[in-house]
């Protein structure tokens, strides 16, 4: 993921960890073939990978994913250049973040977090808290903005522009940096609005110094991706926003955390 002002740094683990094998429903870490066989041979056999031919196919799939990740920035830059030159947005006004896009309750939360003497206990009175996993629910955007944003995403989806995959598990979606929303929308959202909140919620996890992001939208439908397998986000903080028109379910499950 890139910003016009400076590149975001990538953790070296991005090229080795959490590689998803869709056929077997398994995430693996990859250094080389002997390590893969030693660490995951039994788990793969239990999931149906029993022959050397099948294991060889797994190795090729993993190595292809590692190579894809190493080429991500180069390919993303190329797609973004084409989109910037050729794409005509349906709603160009939403590409620059405005306070009017944000829910009044969210703005009130940010005002509290930036006020003198703000503290965690006071912030929690504004949020819905779930269990002891430090998971919270809060409004972020207005319904009007969400409707307009979905229309823009559909407009882009129907265009002839090149489209990158959001991640290795989803085939349908939009990388918002390639759409041109990083510098004028996502970065100010992170710096001005989200960081004051995360600084109080997650001071021990880097919540006060969020210096990069990856922003994307994934799409689910009966003919396309139906769900998202369990996985680990490569992030200190994750914000999920539920978007859509007429749908049910869409539940989000948080498993055990891994330090």
N, C-alpha and C positions, 0 to 999 in steps of 0.2 A: 504494500500500500504506500502511495506516495503523496506528499504534499508539495505544492508549487514552491513553497519557501525553502523546504529542506526535506531530505528523505527520512522516513521513519526507519529506525533500526529493526532488524529482524533477529530474533533469538535463534541461535544455532540449532536449538531443538526443533525448530520448525521444519528442518530438513531431515529429521530422523524420527520424530515422535508422532504418535496419534495418527498413523496411516491406516485408513479404513479399508477393510476388505469386505465389500458389500455382500458377496456371495456367502461368506461365512459369518457375517455379523460381528466382526472382531476388529479391534484397533490394535496395531502393533507398533513396536519401536524397531527400527532397522539400522544396523551398522554394516552387516554383511550376511551372506547366506548361512554360514555356520552358526552365527548368533541367533538368526531368525529360527533356525531349526531347533536349537537348544532351548530358546525361551518360549517358543510357541508351537513346537511340533505336536505336543500332546493335545493342546487346545484345538489345533487345526484338524487333527485326526478325529477328535470327538465331534467336530462339526462337519465331517464328511470328506476331508482332504486326506485320502489314504494312499494314493499312489505317488510315485516319484514324478510322473507326468503332471499330476495335479499340483504337487508342491513346486515344481518348476514353473508352472503357470502363475502361482502365487508370487514367486520371486520376481518374475518379469513384470507383474502388475505393480508390485511395490517399487521396483526400480524405475518404472515409468512414472509413477506418482512423485518420486523424489526428483526426477528430472523435470517434471512439470512444475514443481514448486520452485526449482532453481531458475526457471525461465519465466516465472510469473511477472516480475516487474517489467521485463523487456516487452512481453506480449501485452501487458496491461497498458503500457505507454503507447504502444502502436494503436490499440483499440481506442484509447482516449483521444488520440490525435484525430482519428477519423470521425469520431462522434462530435468532437468540438467543431470540426470544420463543416460537417454535413448535416447534423441532426437539428431539426427545428422543433423546439419544445412546444407543447400545447399550452402549458401554464408557466411561462418564464419567470413570473413573479415569485414562485415558490423556491427558486434556487438561491435566494438570499434570505437568511433567517430574519424573521420579524417577531417582535414580542407578541403580536396579534395571533401568531400561529400557535402559541403556547397556552395551555389551559390556565385559567385564572388561579385555580388551586395550586398548580405547579409554580406559577410566578410567586405566589404567597410563600411557598416552601423555600424558594430561592431567596426571597427577601429575608426570611427568618435566618437562613444559614449565613447570610452575609451581614447580619446585624451584630453589633457589639454584644459579647457575652453569650452568643449562640452555643448550645451544647447538645450532646447526643440525646439526652432525655427529653429536651424540648422538641427536637426534631421528630422523635418517634411519635409524639402526639399528633403529628400531621400524616403519618403513614400507616398502612396496614402491614402488620408483621406476621410472618408465617414461620411457625415452629422456632427452633433454636439455630437455624442455619443462616441467619442474617440475610434473609430474603424478604424483600419489601415490595409492596404494590403502591403505585401513585399515578395520578393522571399526568400526562406529558403534553400531548397536543390536543387542540380543539377538534371537534367532529368535522367542522367545515374544512380545516386543513387536511385532515385524514382523507376525506372524500376527494379533494383536489389532488392530493398526492397520489392516491390510487389511480385516478384518471391519467395522471402524467406517466405513471409506471406502465399502464396498459397501452398508452400511446407509444411509448418507447418499445415495448414488447412487440407491437405490431409493425414497427419500422424495419427497414433492411439493415439497420446498424449492427456491427459485430457485438456479440455479447459474451462476457466471460462468466464462468461458473462461480457462484458464491463460495463454494467449498467443495471438497472431494465427495461429499455425501448428497449434495443437491444438484440437480441438473437444470433447474428453472429458477430464475431470479435475476437480480440486478446488483452489480457492484456500484455503489453510489459515487465512489471517486471517479470511475470511468464516465459516469453521467455528468460530472462536473460540479458535484455538490460538496466537495471536501472543504475548500478554502472559505466559501461564503456561507455554508450552512453547518456542516458537521463540526468543523473546528471551533467556531464560536459557540455552538451548542455544548461541546465538551468543556471548553475553557470557562465560559461565562456562567453557564447554568448547571451543568452536571457536576463539575469539580467541587463547588461549594458544598454540595450535598454529600458526595462521596468522601470528602475530607472528614466529615463528621461520622459517617457510617463505617468507613474502612480506613482509619488512620494507620493501622498496622499492616495494611496490604497495598500501600501506595496510593490511597484515595486522594491525597492532597497534591499529588504530582503526576497526574495522568498526562503523558506527553505525546501520545499517539493513539490511533484508533483504526479499526476496520469496520466500515459501515456497509451493510448490504441488506437486501430484501430477498427472502425466499418465498416461492410460490408453491402451494399445494392444491391439487385437484385430482379428481378421480382418474383422469387419463394421464396424469403426470406423476410427480412425487406425491406420495400419500402421507409420509411422516418423516421424521428425522431420528436416526438411531441415537442411542446414548453415546455421549462423547464428552471430551474435556475442551473447554474454550481456552485458547492460548491468550488469556487476558487476565488482568487483575480484577476488572469490573466488567460485568455484562449488563447491558440494558436491552430488554426485549419489549417491542411495541407491537401489539396485536392490530393488524390491519385487515380489512376485508369489507365485503358488502353484506351478503346474506349467507351466514355459515353457522354451523354448530361445532361443538367440541373445540379443538384448538388448545387443549390443556397442555401445560408445561410441567414437566416433572424434574425435580432436582434430586439427584442421588447423593451419595456420600462425597464429600470434598476430598481432593488429593492435594497435599501440600508439596 
